Each structure stands twice: as structure tokens, then as C-alpha cells.
């Protein structure tokens, strides 16, 4: 049975000429940050799975994947909201499969460990 993994996200749209932290990316004014709480080791496995697929439109959207403690963080920058939405949707499909796979193997590993200790 897959484990629940709450996901949170935040949308950012900056006006041209308005500074945030550091320098503004005028070519990609729309941002979205997806945070997925996971066990640290699982977050690295899922990160690797997400990095295999490159963005379909790298000229419109960039995606950075990182692990921050027990959070898998996926940050997007795009030229418009639609491009970012499509990229997030694609990532969520891969993310769901990767999390289910990691959970299944974690369950198998815990059953094997229990049978070895008996």
C-alpha cells in the first residue's frame, strides 16, 4: 500500500523590473516551487528519477531539483503560467510513479529484514 506523502507548492509571478532576492530573471517571470516531504534517502532516489527526463521545452521552462533535509524540492521558472503548469503536471506524473516504487521497495526491504531477524 503506498504511503501518503503530502505535497505543497507555491506560485510566484514577478513584475518586470521589480527585484526579489538576487537578480530577476526577466525572460522567465513565472516561478513555482514544489516541496515533497520524504525520508532523506528516498528523496535522493526520487530526485535521480526526476532528473532522467529533461524538460520538453527548455527554452520556455527550467526545472531545478534538490534535496533539502527531508524535502524534495522542485523549482520551476518559465516564460508563462501555461508552460510552468505543463512542466509541473509532467513532473507530478513521474513523481507519483517514483514515490509508489520507492514505497513498494521499502516495504519489501522491511519484510526481508524482519524475516532475516526471526
PEBEL-V428113 format. One record per residue. RES is the residue in one small letter. SS is DSSP state (H for helix, E for strand, - for the rest). OMEGA is omega in radians with two decimals (999 if undefined). Layout:
RES	SS	OMEGA
RES	SS	OMEGA
This chain:
x	-	-3.13
x	-	3.08
x	-	3.09
x	-	3.13
x	-	-3.07
x	-	-3.11
x	E	3.06
x	E	-3.14
x	E	3.08
x	E	-3.11
x	E	3.08
x	E	3.00
x	E	-3.11
x	-	3.08
x	-	3.08
x	-	3.09
x	-	3.12
x	-	-3.09
x	-	3.00
x	-	3.04
x	-	3.10
x	-	-3.07
x	-	-3.14
x	-	3.04
x	-	-3.06
x	-	-3.12
x	-	-3.12
x	-	-3.03
x	-	-3.10
x	E	3.13
x	E	3.07
x	E	3.14
x	E	-3.14
x	E	3.14
x	E	-3.13
x	E	3.09
x	E	-3.14
x	-	3.00
x	-	-3.04
x	H	-3.12
x	H	3.13
x	H	3.14
x	H	3.12
x	H	3.11
x	H	-3.13
x	H	3.10
x	H	3.13
x	H	3.12
x	H	-3.13
x	H	-3.07
x	H	3.12
x	H	-3.13
x	-	3.08
x	-	3.11
x	-	3.13
x	-	3.13
x	-	-3.09
x	-	3.09
x	-	-3.13
x	-	-3.05
x	E	2.96
x	E	-3.13
x	E	3.06
x	E	-3.13
x	E	-3.12
x	E	3.03
x	E	3.11
x	E	-3.07
x	-	3.10
x	-	3.12
x	E	2.91
x	E	-3.07
x	E	3.08
x	E	-3.11
x	E	-3.12
x	E	2.95
x	E	-3.10
x	E	-3.13
x	-	3.11
x	-	-3.07
x	H	-3.13
x	H	-3.14
x	H	3.11
x	H	3.13
x	H	3.13
x	H	3.13
x	H	3.12
x	H	3.13
x	H	3.13
x	H	3.12
x	H	-3.13
x	H	3.09
x	H	3.12
x	H	-3.14
x	H	3.14
x	H	3.13
x	H	-3.13
x	H	3.13
x	H	3.09
x	H	-3.14
x	H	3.12
x	H	3.14
x	H	3.13
x	H	3.14
x	H	3.08
x	H	3.09
x	H	3.12
x	H	-3.14
x	H	-3.13
x	H	3.08
x	H	3.12
x	H	3.12
x	H	3.13
x	H	-3.12
x	H	3.10
x	H	-3.09
x	H	-3.13
x	-	999
